[in-house]
């Protein structure tokens, strides 16, 4: 998403892409902390108050990531629009434009590309390397009698 946002703002520039790639470790940490400590707990609280027709039609597997993505895009676009205020002389139109562009790329990318790849990867790993049983749950006759 960071590369996408950079290309939208500045085009394909080797200098800009190098800076973006150098910033990846910092961005990953910031976004992970944002998701873990802010947006995910907030989403879990909000999810309890979603209307019944949403909760009955869509599982948490879809509504929670959707809401987390929406909140993360909101926070990150606030930050990036302010950082690049030279490109956006008026904050609100620039922010809304960035938010819409990023959100409508982030949601399909996550649900149609990233999530299926991750799920198939874990399914493959689960079948290829099954976990051994750690506890034998069968009781002997002596244990049953006591």
C-alpha positions, 0 to 999 in steps of 0.5 A: 500500500505504501508503494501504491500511495507513493506512485499515486502521489509522485509517479514512478521515481527511483528516488521516491521508491528507494525512500519508500522501501527504506521506510518499510520497516518503520511503516510496518511497525507503525501499522502493526502497533496501530492495528494491535493497540488501537484499531483492533480493540476499537473494532472488537468493541464496535462489533458488539454494537453492529446492527443485527442484520449485519451480524447475521449476514456477515461473519466476524471473519469479514466485518472485523478486517473490513473495519480495521482496514477502514480505520487504518486507512483513515488514520494513515491518510490523515498522517500522509495527507498532512505530511504531503501538505504541499501536494494538497493545499486544501486538506479536506479535499486532498484527504478525502481523495486519498482516503477513497483511492486507498480504501478502494484498493486496500479492501479488494487487495486484502479480500481477493488477493492477500487473504486467499493466498494466506489461507491457502498457504496455511492449509498447505502447511497444515496438510504437509506438516500436521501437528502431532498430538500432544496429549493422549485423551483416552483413559485407561480402565483404572482411570475410568474407575477412579 
